[in-house]
């Protein structure tokens, strides 16, 4: 029943894919067992699926992961599961209630508009995430008449219940099922709400390093960019977002053991800088901050713009741009109510992020002649390493991404914390059966830490079914080698911190417990599809 609730609201394309995956698994059992999967005994079906989980054949592992991930989330989204492992649950969480601020009167809900609407402004800004919200705020602060349009809905903080299933459905694009297709199937997570992806990110705030600006100057001729010239702009944004160093005590058990291991290895490490000055370590940053401590744009730049006279229309999907004499002079959008919205403007800003902006431009017939439209996609591929300790860790308490190791930043490798709630932990472990359950029962003793790489691989974004982005991306050998190096370092950090076992989750090296095994891992030749990759920073598709 919980799985059916999870599927409720999925678009027909997603449902069709899932149905195909389930049938593939159903029929795949026939050659080796003579029966379809659902006709096997529980024990026989488990053994069959366990062979897939440990298979060196990437398609089998990916198929199993795609099928069981939503089932795992549904299964573990149960207070009895949290009680069984002795960790905090949000199932009884009391939501704070507050009076709506005055600026909410300037928000029009596109689901409630019952007739076609024509509006006029100086600047229409499409998108309320990191780009659009900041742009609208700066323009409104200068007295411009600004209209913000957002495809998603406006969610008050007192509706954020900390529960993964409901929040993913409410805040994530395509319920978190946007996948980059290629030699590795990579989920690329993005928000779809007022606040954009800032509403579901971890709040980490890095400045671009000088080595990046130097490369821009040398390779792209962007002579103006440097750490010094960008400093006043970073400073202004950091003041608006109230960026400060995370408190070490709020980095939880993961921060404690990673700091200990990194210190023993002589690696530079520290808490990360975040835009959550009043954080109390609830641990659900990626599912909407229930306390409002994280200064995502829905509580910073968007309210600031509205307080300065801007207007906002939600549930408005832009599908046309009006071009007059070579200049964009407005947009057209379909509201969730089924009605149409037309906006006349002196200037148009499309800020739908690297996934949606190229689709909006392409659908509107703008920039189609550009060879860069939808191309040059980079995503900062990321993965994680898991470790089992004798001491208590309890990832349910603490900032999910509160600590970092930046020793290898100059090589394009950044280690960042990745503590996750119980049900997301279940998805992170690609196993099934008794081994999986035994590990999940030790949740309070598990520590997860992740890393991302500055990728040289590139992909593309094209229109997909139902208006969703169709992403293609192949992870090249150079980037795979960097991921292998980073994973080996992470294994060493955990072992130095006193981990009993470490779980790279790599076929042929799923778990290890000694430095000798890490050295053997370093000597393996791993292809891109050996890694369980995710991504959170799509970039570059409209350069």
CORWO-V353720 format. One record per residue. PHI is phi in degrees with one decimal (999 if undefined). Layout:
PHI
PHI
//
This chain:
999
-67.6
-64.0
-64.6
-64.6
-62.1
-75.0
-58.3
97.3
-66.4
-78.3
-57.1
-64.8
-62.4
-64.4
-64.4
-63.1
-62.7
-62.3
-64.4
-63.2
-64.0
-67.6
-61.1
-67.3
-58.5
-84.5
-65.2
-76.2
-62.2
-58.6
-95.3
-118.9
78.5
-140.0
-71.8
-57.5
-69.4
-90.7
-80.5
-65.3
-58.3
-65.2
-69.4
-63.4
-63.2
-61.8
-61.8
-70.6
-64.5
-66.0
-69.6
-61.6
-97.9
-70.7
-81.8
-85.8
-57.7
-57.1
-65.1
-64.0
-66.0
-62.5
-62.6
-60.8
-63.6
-75.3
-84.7
-58.1
-66.2
-68.4
-61.8
-58.6
-63.4
-65.5
-83.8
-79.6
-150.5
-56.8
-67.5
-67.3
-64.7
-64.4
-63.8
-99.1
74.7
-126.5
-64.4
-123.9
-94.4
-66.8
-111.3
-67.0
-90.4
-74.2
-68.4
-118.4
-136.3
-72.4
-60.7
-69.8
-59.4
-65.2
-66.2
-67.3
-97.6
-109.1
-104.4
-87.1
-65.1
-78.2
-102.8
-76.2
-104.9
-149.3
-60.7
-128.8
-115.8
-127.0
-138.4
-154.9
-81.2
-132.6
-104.3
-114.4
-98.4
113.4
-120.6
-86.2
-59.4
-83.0
-64.8
-66.2
-65.3
-61.3
-62.1
-62.8
-64.0
-69.1
-63.9
-64.9
-96.6
85.2
-77.3
-84.4
-114.5
-119.0
-97.9
-118.7
-134.1
-67.4
-84.4
-102.5
-94.4
-111.4
-68.9
-61.8
-79.2
-106.8
-87.2
-99.3
76.3
-95.6
-60.0
-57.5
-68.3
-74.2
-62.3
-64.7
-81.5
-113.2
-98.5
-66.4
51.8
53.6
74.1
-107.5
-82.0
-121.5
-83.7
-95.9
172.0
-71.9
-136.7
-80.5
-119.7
-62.7
-118.0
-88.3
-147.0
-86.4
-145.0
-172.7
-60.9
113.0
55.2
-74.5
-62.9
-74.7
-119.8
-88.8
-89.5
86.5
-71.6
-129.4
-108.6
-86.9
-63.8
-72.5
-59.7
-62.7
-71.7
-60.2
-61.9
-65.9
-61.0
-66.1
-75.7
-95.6
-110.1
73.7
-87.3
-64.8
-75.2
-81.9
-160.8
-60.3
-68.9
-70.9
-83.9
-53.9
-62.6
-74.8
-57.8
-60.0
-66.0
-66.1
-63.1
-68.7
-62.7
-89.8
54.4
-73.2
-153.8
-67.1
-64.0
-69.7
-60.0
-65.0
-87.5
-81.4
70.2
-63.8
-65.4
-59.1
-63.0
-75.1
-66.7
-60.9
-65.3
-67.1
-64.0
-63.5
-64.1
-89.7
75.5
-95.2
-72.1
-147.9
-172.6
-65.2
-84.5
-84.4
-137.5
-100.4
-136.9
-65.4
-106.3
-59.6
-118.6
71.7
-67.1
85.0
-126.4
-52.0
-80.6
-128.4
86.8
-68.3
-72.3
-95.6
76.9
-71.2
-75.8
-87.6
-63.3
-66.0
-70.5
-118.1
-126.9
-69.9
-65.2
-57.4
-61.3
-66.8
-67.4
-63.6
-100.4
104.3
-68.0
-121.2
-135.2
-116.5
-99.7
52.7
-124.0
-98.7
-72.9
-129.8
-157.3
-124.9
-86.5
-110.6
-123.9
52.3
80.8
-118.9
-72.1
-124.2
153.8
-139.9
-122.6
-144.1
-101.2
-84.6
-63.1
-74.3
97.2
-82.9
-106.2
-123.2
-125.7
-121.7
-97.7
-151.3
-81.1
-147.8
-125.4
-117.3
-101.1
-131.5
-93.0
81.0
-70.0
-89.1
-97.4
-57.4
-63.7
-69.3
-62.5
-63.8
-64.8
-63.3
-81.4
75.9
-106.0
66.0
-63.6
-78.2
-74.7
-72.4
-95.5
-62.9
80.7
-95.6
62.5
-71.5
-116.5
-136.2
51.7
-53.9
-135.5
-150.5
-145.1
-129.9
-114.3
-141.6
-106.4
-117.7
-74.8
-78.3
-72.4
-112.3
54.8
-67.1
-72.0
-118.7
119.2
-69.1
-58.8
-129.0
-107.5
-127.8
-145.6
-119.1
-112.6
-59.3
-105.2
-58.3
-67.6
-95.7
78.4
-124.4
-126.2
-92.1
-140.9
-57.2
-145.5
-55.4
-135.5
-65.4
-54.8
-70.0
-77.1
-59.0
-60.1
-70.1
-70.2
-94.7
-82.4
-97.8
-137.0
82.3
-62.9
-59.7
-63.2
-64.4
-59.7
-68.5
-62.9
-66.5
-97.9
-49.4
-66.7
-105.9
-97.6
-123.7
-118.5
-137.6
-118.4
-153.5
-130.7
-122.0
-81.5
-77.8
-98.8
-69.1
-138.3
-132.3
-147.6
-118.3
-129.0
-65.8
-114.0
-66.7
66.8
83.5
-80.7
-73.2
-103.9
-109.2
-120.4
-163.5
-115.1
-81.2
-82.9
-62.7
-60.9
-70.1
-63.0
-64.2
-66.8
-65.3
-64.6
-61.0
-63.0
-65.7
-63.2
-61.7
-65.6
-61.2
-64.0
-61.7
-63.7
-65.4
-64.1
-81.2
101.1
-63.1
-74.2
-142.5
-123.0
-123.0
-69.6
60.5
-100.9
-54.1
90.3
-151.8
-76.2
-149.8
-152.8
-144.8
-135.5
-66.4
-62.1
-66.8
-63.8
-62.3
-66.1
-62.8
-60.7
-82.9
-71.6
-102.9
-107.6
-86.2
-58.8
-79.6
-77.9
-101.8
-93.0
-100.6
-130.3
-150.1
-138.2
-128.6
-65.4
-143.4
93.3
-83.1
-133.3
-71.3
//
